Amino acid sequence: MTDPVSTPQDPAAEQPGVDPLSAVSRDIAEVPSVEIISTAALHLMSAAAVNLGLAEDLPDHKDLDEARSLITALAGLLDASAQTLGHHHAAPLRDGLRTLQLAFQEASTIPDTPGEGPGEKYTGPVHPTASHR
């Protein structure tokens, strides 16, 4: 006879009358907005990198349309949350964004007009030799 495999469960889910979603809401309420925004930015960065063919385990995967959308979303998020993030948190995220924008330019066979590349609506034109802002 084998023992059934047990899986850990949320203690609130086991208590009758306790809404597990309210427990999740309480957990989220305790997380500072800077962490939520930074985490979302990192997810966008990672997905964009994968779609640019920069993932070690998927080097042949390229989907520039997806990468463009993700980079633009990242740029918009960083632009909209600049005050909330402050320089300490925003600077490395902006550096990552710029790196992705440059990687997109390198991967693209048809160059975008300056200012029309992914996220450039929010960052302005990105040039390989331009200094960081």
QUISUL-V738704 format. One line per field, one symbol per residue. ss: DSSP state (@ for helix, = for strand, . for the rest). psi: psi as a letter, one per 40 degrees, with the letter a starting at -180 (. if undefined). A space follows every 50 residues. Layout:
ss=???
psi=???
//
This chain:
ss=..........@@@@.....@@@@@@@@@@...@@@@@@@@@@@@@@@@@@ @....@@@.....@@@@@@@@@@@@@@@@@.@@@@@@@@@@@@@@@@@@@ @@@@@@@............@@@@..........
psi=hihihiiiihdddehhehhddddddddddehidddddddddddddddddd eefehdefdehhgdddddddddddddddddeddddidddddddddddddd dddddddhdhiihheeiheeddeiihideiii.
//
